């Protein structure tokens, strides 16, 4: 490691607004990044991680952002250079992998062209050489069919493949510093592991420096040499990865480490940052004997849901002169869900788990098979019968923002399904019930009058949960309902789901690609792969003793921390 850092951030303060009202989002933060070093920046949404990276890249809006302090790159003060000078550095000397590749890539341009354009701009390559180099980069980032993906648009490839295109674009000019801002958020654990491994191998090969930003400390531990922990615009801890994990000094760091579901023990309740801060958290492990007693009560009853030989096929490339291809999204699946249990449904993107959930809800029409809810065959019901049954079978969606009407206040959005299903005698009763439910999910009365855009991700998810339970369902399908949340907010929502299950007697189908979360939540575990069931059984037993290679691969890909 050289004596002088490649990047030095000194007492950087960033605020937004005008002189009348300035909101500070970074408060005199300082850290260094040396050549051939990976520094992880960790913290929740709103901690200032992304603002830090955008400050380094010179991408904050000039009119709204006020910056003071120093950002030195190779001893050059980045806060004082012109936009023209920055353009010559950005992409060539300092590159960035953005959090959401679909919004970072131009949807109207082919993937290959977007990378080749950078090579032509910064390295002055001609079109032919730029194309050859781009295909070589696609091979380097292990994209399948590089020449084909060169001519593909972003929407024609998977999320993992789009992220690899972004990495190829970022490393195209062999930058000295690479900033990776949440590059694996919402990716499957196996794809996440592949991306981490790819970034680490590229860094080791090129000796470039890297800033890796994430809200997941366990994930950062897999790649970083040093870790900077941020909270509400401040750096609360800055040390080697080993020191952070083995001897955390900050209470916030300790809380972040504790909030992730443990793979070794099953707690009755997850610790949250608030419960650790006020010292109200008491760890209580659920012993195997306690689980066995609970299961005896559950599995002696009749199943609430029975799936037999269920199939859902899609037909693609249908044309007059072409033979239609069959995609077996759900391929001859059978299982039962018992009243009062949580069935975990896990697998990679494209395995069919969300399609299975939609087919159970009759949002997708089954190709073949049987779905019985409390002995009633759902596939034979009329549209009006299915509508009335939706009161009993509900779903909590992955993205609460897109599932809420932006024009309706939260109170209106919650009362709407009550009106549809004829619940409560008057508007006054409905409002009282909604206010009671908001309080139950940890939101006060003021949220009744707020709009979705005025809420954080965790608050929106609580509203989504409230809207689901307002109609008093019996079976709730949670479809990736915590995948995009911060670790501590995720812990709060998981605790809430378990509390509501106990209080209201819910039965859950909990869908996720995160095996650690599914294991914590579930009684039974169903592992799906390419539309089929890989394994089905007790969640703890499958984790302790997986029977298939695919399940072993999923478990091995979970970030374990040091």
C-alpha positions, 0 to 999 in steps of 0.5 A: 500500500502506497503512503499517499491515498489515491482518494482522500475525502476530508471533512466533506459536508453536503447540504441541499436547499437554499440559505433559508432552509439547508438540510445537511446530509453529510457532516464533515466525513473523512476517509481514505482509499489507497491503490489496490484496496477495497473500502466498503461503505455501509449504512441504511437508506438516508445514511449518506452512502450514495450522496458520498459516491455522487459527490466523488463522481461530481454528479450532484445537482450544482444548483441544489447541492452545497459542498464544502471540505475536500475530495482529493483524487491523486492529490487533485481537488475535485471540488474545484475543477470544471465540468469539462475537466470532470468529464475527462476523468469520469468514466476513464479515471473514476468509474461507477456501477449504479444500483439499478442497471435498468435505469442506468442503461439507455433502454433505446440503445443496444447493450454493446453500443453503450459500452463501445461508445465509452471506448470511442469517447475516452480511448479514441478507438474506431467503431470496429476496434471498439466492438471487438474490445466490447465483446472481449469485455463481455467475455471477461465479465462472463456474459453468455453469448457475448456477440448476441448480447452486444446486439441485445437491448437491456430489456431482453436480458436478465437483471444479473446480465444487465449488472454484468453489462454495467460492470463491463462499461465501468471497467472498459477504460481501466479506471484507477478507482471503481465505485460500486453503489449497491451493485447486487441489491435485489439479485439472487444470492447465487447471482450476488455471489457471482457478481462479488467474485467477478468484482474481486477478481477484476480488482485483483487483476487490475490492482484498481481501488474500489469503493463498495457501497451496501446496506448489508454488512455481511455482504461487504465482509465478503469483499472489503479490506476496510469498512466505513459505517455511516449513520444519518450523514456521519461516519460512526466507525472506520476500521478493518473488516476484521475489526468491525466484525470481531470488535465493533465499537459503535452501538449502531454497528452492533445493531446492524450486525445483530439485525440479520437473521441468524443461520445457526439459531432461530430467535423468537424476535429479531433485534432492531436498531431501536430495541438495541439502542434502548436496551429493550431487546431480550434474545429468546431462542426457539428450541427444537422441542418448542417447534415440534410442539407447535408443528404437532398442533398445526399438522394434525389439522386438515390443510388450508391449501392443497396443490396437486399436479399444478402446471402453468405454461407460457407459449412464446414465439407464436407465429404462423410459420414458427412453432411455439416454444413452451415455457414451463413456469410451474411444472407438475407441483404438489404440496399442502399448506396447513392453517397457522404455518408459514411455508417458505418458497425459495429459489432464484429468479425465473424458478417459478415462485412468483408465478406459483403465487399468482396462480394460487391467487388466480391472477394467472390461469393454471394450465393443468392441476388442482388448487383447493382452498379449504376443500373448494376447487378454485379452478372451477370458480366463476369470476364473481366467486373468485372476487369474493374469495380474494377477501380470504386470500391476500398478497403483500407485493414486493414493491409497495410504492407501485402497488399503491395509488399515488393519488390516494391518501393512505387512509383512502387506500386502506378503506377502499378494499373494505368498501369493495368487500362490504366491511363495516357499517359506515365510513366512520367505522371504516376510518376507526378500523384503519386508524387502529390498524395503522397503529398496529403496524407502527404508524401514527394517525398522521399517516392516514392523511399522507400520500405514498410519496411522503413515506419511506420504503419501510413505511410503505411496506407497513402500509402494504401490510395494513392494506392486506390485513384490513379485510381479515384474510386467512391466507397471506402470500408475501411475495419478496415483501422485504427484499429491497429493505434495509437490514434493520427495517427488514427486521422490523417488518419480519417481526411485525409479520410474525406478531400479526400471524400470532395475533390474527391466526394468519397462514403465510406463503413467504416467497423470497430469494433470500434463504436466510430470511426464509429459514427464519420465517418458515416452518416448512421450506419449499425449494423451487428450480426451473418450475419444479420442486427441488426439496420440500420439508422442515426449514431447519432440517433442509438448511442443516442437511440439504439433499440436492446440489441446487439447495446446497448452492443456494445455502453456500451463496448466503453471505456469512460474515467473518 
